[in-house]
Amino acid sequence: MPRLLVLDVVGLTPRLLADMPNLRAVADAGFQARLDTVLPAVTCSVQSTFLTGSLPREHGIVGNGWYFRDLGEVFLWRQHNRLVRGEKIWEAARRERPGYTVANMGWWYAMGADVDWTLTPRPIYYSDGRKEPDCYTVPPELHDELTATLGTFPLFDYWGPTASIRSSQWIVDATTHVLTRHGPDLTLAYLPHLDYDLQRYGPDSPRAREAARAIDTAMGPLLRYARDHGYTVVVLSEYGITRASRPVDVNRMLRGEGLLRVHTQAGMEYLDPWTSRAFAVADHQIAHVYVADPADRAHVAGLLAKLPGVAEVLDEDGRREYGLDHERAGDLVAIADPEAWFTYYYWLDDARAPDFARQVEIHRKPGYDPAELFWDPSDRAVKVKAGIALARKKLGLRYRMSVVPLDPSPVRGTHGRLPADPDDGPILLCDDPAALRHLSGASSIHATNVKRFLLDLGTDRSPA
């Protein structure tokens, strides 16, 4: 029976392959297919579709985060696998092949998943507020194996203004370690490097090509190991990153219309979802808009439709059309224009912004913030201040790393919409030409069919 190595290379598109000889070799040995993704085309939603074979309406992952109505809180980047509803690929595989083993090396919603080996980024949150890089593993001894061999997981290279190839290289090396020591039947590895400079500088920039070459080089030894040890390699992506030039302040519009409310503490304003009539959870080019009173929905939809940068507003019928009709989704869903994207900002005066706005703080912001990839260009001493904060951290003192700009204009890449051009969309590569039969002669595969495709490969169900 074949063993599978599935690499999720974030942001991989046909355009980038020209600078990626190792990945081109995978396609040349087998085939390349267009991957038709789902809305929203963001990490958590698409990965959940890959692993369950269902749309967000069934698995419930309507974005990288949403408003938890029963808690009255917005949360992004939760980690527990039970948030994902439906049968996972490993559950289906074990019905057909009892004892089927699985390693999850960085795919999202890893914690609590019924797999044999797990790796996911997980900082140490000390009681005094300090945060230190680390990871979570199953079994626990895998943590010590990896850190003894590779060093501490480079969390601050995984996201933020210092995000770099080091984090993806660490995951590649950790994946090689698990393959070498344990040989899982299915290994899922998440490689985020293309997310960084494509959002910072744009997908057509020289830095984007450099990033493509860097992640391709990092994958080279892993791909050679897989080839030499009989693994079938599948490479896929969740979305393509397209040009961004226009931030859209959807929450500021709602506040200006008297629909969004804030509460104030220590001179800082915080979103008040409990009393707001409407507010948005911004997620790249998608905004889930929660409207407390159904009688307000038509009015809010009209305001959204008039907001420059909004291409479409999905009501109940629209959400159903895209498979987003789930209780976690916004009552309305706004889709941005090409090159536009939604900010989470809700304050009207930067002096009133909460302190977390200037920090890399993915769990406290009520929306996605790509400005976290940048040092604040308005502060000439920003790196000096960061160095002082780092020194305090190393001394075991509390520190505040306030380095993120409140000006979103430097962002040059985004995603979330369905791609208009296949060359800007996700793809699937496989190094086994015989696996093409599982696509039934098509040159594309829908995200909902990836689970079945991988099951067919991994359990050898279909006749040659």
N, C-alpha and C positions, 0 to 999 in steps of 0.2 A: 504494500500500500504506500502511496506517495506521502511524503512529509512536505508541508507547505511553510514557506516564509512569505508573509504578507507585509510589505513595507508601505506605510501611509506617508508619502512624501508631500507634505502640505504645500499647496500652491503650484504643484507640477502641472504644466500645460504643454501642448505640442510645440509652442513657440520656444520653450526653454530647452527642449531636448537637443537642440543644435549644439549646446555647450555642455552636454552630459554624455560622454562616450560610454561610460559604464551602463547607464540606463538604456542608451540606444542599442547596446549589445544584447540586453534582455529582449527588447522588441525584435531585433534582427534574428535572434535564435527562435523566437516564437511569433508573437503578433502584438499589435497595438490596436486598441479600440477606444472610441469615444465613450465617455462615461456621463450619462445624463443624470445630473444631480437633482436634489430636492430643494424646495424653498422652506426655510432659509438655508442658503448655501454657507453654513458655518459649521465649525468643527463638531460640536456636540450633537447637533441634529443629524448631520450626514453620517458620522460614525455609528450612531444608533440605528440608522436605516441600514447601513451595511451589515450590522451584526444581527438585526432582527428580521430583515427583509420586509419591513413595513414602513408606512409613512408616519410623520409626526402625530397624525390623528390617532394612531394606534399605540405607538411606543411612548408618546407624551413628551418627548424632548423637543420643545418648540423653539429652542434657541440655545445659546450658551448660558442663558439664565432667563428668569421670568419672575413675575410677582407671585409669591406664595400667598394666595388669598386667605388661607386659614391661619397664617401667621402674621399677615399684614406687613410683610417684609419683602424687599427685592434681594434675591441672591443670584449671583453668577458663579459659575465654575464650582458647583457642588461635585462631590466625588463618589457618592454611594451608588452602587450599581442597581439597587432596588428602585431608583427613580426611573429606570428604563423598563418599560413594561413590554411583555411579549417574550417569546422563546428566543434565546440567544443561540448563535451558531454552534457553540460547544455543547449545548443541551441537545440540539438536533443531531449533532455528530455522534454523541455518545449513545443515542438510541440505535444508530446504525452500526457503530463500532464501539462496543463497551470497552472501557479503559482508554479511550481517546484522550490524549494529553494536550494541554494548551498552555502557552505562555503569553501573557499580556505585558508588553514592554512599552508602557507609556500611553496606550489608548485611553480615552477618557472614561469616566465612571468605572474605574478599575477596582476601587475598594469595595470589598464584599462580593465581588464576582466569583462564581464557582469555577475557578481555573486553578491550574496546578502551580504556576509561577506568576507572580505579579510584581511589577515595578511601576511606581507612580511618584511624581514629585510630591513631597510633603515636608514643608519646613518644620523646624522645632519652634513652637510658640512658648517662650518662657513666661513665667507668671508675672515678670516685671515689664512685659511688653516687647522684649527683644525677639527678633526673628532670626533664626540661623538656617543655612541651607541643609537639607537632608532629603531623604526619600523614604517611602514606605514599601516594604516588600512582603511577599508571601512565597515561601516560608520565611520566618524571621531571620534565619541564618543566612539567607541570600543577601541581606543587607550587609552583613559583615564580610561576606565573600567579595561583594562588588566594591565596597569602600576600601577594603584592604588591597585590592588589585588596582582600582581605578581612581581612588581618592573620593572625597565627598562629592556628592552630586552637585554640579555647578549651577545652583538655582538662579543666581543673578546673571547667568549667561542664557538662561531659559526664557526670561522675559525681562523687560525694562530697558533702560538706555544702554546697558552693557551687554544686551543679548547678542550672542555670537555663535559660531560654529562649535564652540566647546561643548555646549549642552547636547547637540545632536551627535557629536563624536562620542560623547560619554554613553549615550543610549545605544549607538552602533556597537561600541565595545562591550557593553553589558549584554546586548543581544547575542553577540558572538560567544560570550562566556556561557550563556544559558544553552545555546545550541551545542557548544562543545561538551559541556558537563552533563546535559540532560537530554538533548535530542527530542524536543517536543514534536508531536504530530502536527500541531498548528502553532506558529509563532507570529504574533501581531506586534509590529514595531512602529512607533510614531516618531517621525523625524521632522521637527518644526522649522528648520533653519530658513527656508524660503519665505516664511512669514515676515521676517524681520526687515531686510533691506528692500523687499518689494513694497512693503507699506511705507518705509521711510523715504525711499527715493523713486518709487514707481517701477512697474514691471518692464518698462522699456529702457531703463537706465543702465549704464555700465555696471553699477553696483549689483543690479539684479543678475546680470550675466556672471559676475564674480561669485555671487552667492550660489548660483546653479552649479558652477564648476566646483565650489568648495564642498557642497553636500554630495555631489557625484563622486568626488575623490574620497570623501569619508566613507562612502558605502562600498568602495571597491573591494577591500579585503573581505567584507561580509558576503558580498555577492560571489566572490571566488570560493569562499568556504562553502557556501550553499551549493554551488555548482559541483564542487569536488566531492561533496558528501550526499549527493542524490536528492537534494531538496528541489521542489518546484517553486520558482520565485514568481510572485505576483506583486506588482507595484501599482499603486493607485493613489489618487488624490481626491480631496473632498470638494475643492473649488479652485478656480483660477482667480488670481488677483489682477484687477484692472485699474486703470488710472483714476486717481482721486484729485479733485481740485476744489470741491465746494462742500464745506461742512454745513449742516442744516440743524439749527437749534430748535428742535421740535418742542422741548419742554419749556423753553423761554417763551415761545409763542403761546403755549397753553397757559402759562402763568400770566402773560400779558392780557389774556382773555378772561382772567379771573377764575380759571378752572383748576389750576395747580396751586397748592398751598404749601408753605414751608413753616417750620418752627425754628426758633432761634435759641442757641445756647452759646454763651461766651462770645457773643458777637458773630457767630458763624451760623449760616442757614443750612438746614437739613430738609430734604424732601419729606413731606408729611403725607404718606399714602393713605392714612386713615381718614383724613378729612378732605383730600383732594377730590374734586369731581371728575378730573381726568388727568392722567400723567402717562408718560411713555417710558418704557424700558428700551433704550437704544442699543442696537446690536448690529454694528457695521451699517449695512444698507437696508436693514429691516428695523422697524420700531413697533413693538407691541404696545398698543395704547389701551389702557384700562379705564373704563368709564363706569363710575359707580352707579349711576341711574340710567337704566335703558332709555328713558325718555330723552336723554342728552345725546344719544349716539348719532342721530342724524345731524345735529348741530356740530358736533365735534368732527364728524366725517367731512362736513362742508369746509370747516376751518383747515383741516389737514389738506384737503384737495387744493386749496388756494395757496398753501405755503410753498414758496419757490423751492425747488429741489425735490418735491414729492411727485413721483410718477403715477402712483396708483394707491388707492385706499381700499382695502379688502373689508367688506362687511361680512355678515354671516355666510352669505352665498359665496363670496369671494374666497373666504377661508376654506370653505368646503371644496371649492374647485382645486385648490392647491394642496389639499390634504392637511390643512392646519386647523381644522375644526376640533380643537381639544380644549378642555376646561382651563388648561394652563395658559393658553394663548391669550393675547389681548382681545378685547371686545372688537377692536378695529386693528388692522395691521397695515402700516404704511410701508410702501416700497419706494426707495429713493430713485431719482433719475440716475442714468449713467454718469459717472464721475462725482456724484453727490453721495454723502453718507451722513448719518445722524450722530450728533453729539448727545451726551447725557446731561449736559449743563442745564441747571435750572435756576441758578442765582443770576441776578441782573447787575451786580457790582462785584468785581473780583475781590474787593476787600472783605466781602461777606462770604466768600467761598469757604467751605469746610476745610480743615487742615489736610484731610486725606486727598483732596483734589490735587495737591502738589506732590503727592507721593505715588509710588507704585503700590497700589492698594486695590487689587482685583476683587477682593471680597467685600469691600465696604462701599464701593461706588455703585449706584443704582443704574448701571449701564456700562457698556464697553468704552474704554478710553485708549485709543491708539497713540495719543500724545505721550503715553508712558514709555514709548520707544525712544524718546528724545530727551537730551539735556535741555533745560530751559535756556533758550538763546538770549533771553532778555536779562539774564543774570550772569555777568562776566566772571563772577567768583563761584559759579555753581559747582565746579569740580573741586575747588578748594574746600567749599563747605561740605561736599560729599566726602572728601578725604578726612576732614575733622570728625564727621559723623562716624565714618568707618573706624577711626582710631578709638573713639568712645566705645564703639561696639566691641572692639578687640580687648578693651580693658574691662569688659563686662558691664559697662554703664549703659543706661538707656540713651537712645539716640533718635533723631528724626531726620530722615533722608528726604528733604523737601527739594526735589530736583526737577519735577515735571512741569512743563509749561502749561499755562491756562489758555494759550493761543493755539488752536488746532490747525492753523493754516499750513504748517510744514508737512502734514500727512500727504503722501503722494500715491498711495495704493489702498484699495479697499475690495470688499467682496460681500456677498449676501444675496444679490439678485441672481436670477438664472442667467447664464451667459448668452449674449446675443450672437457671438461668433464661437464656433467649436474650438478654434485655435486658442481662445482665451478661457476655455473651460477645462474641467478635469479629464483625466485619461486613465486607462487601465492597460498595463503591459503584462505579458506573461511569457516566460521563456520556454514553454512547452507548446509546440505547434499543434499537437493533437488536442490540446484543450480548447482550440477554436471551435470544436464540434459542440461544445456546451453553449455557445452563443447562437446555435441554430442558423449559422450562415450570415448572421447580422454583423455589421461593422461597428455596432455600439451595444452598450449594456446599460440598463437603467440601474440606479443605485439600489432599488428594491430587489434586484435580481443578483446582486453581488453575493449575498448569503448563499443562494442556491448554487451559484457558480463555484464558490469555494467548497461547498459540501460535495458537489459532484467531483471536484478534483481530489478532495481529501478522503473521500470514501469510495472512490472508483465505482460509482453507480452506473454511469452511462456506458453503453457498448462502444468499442472503438469503431 
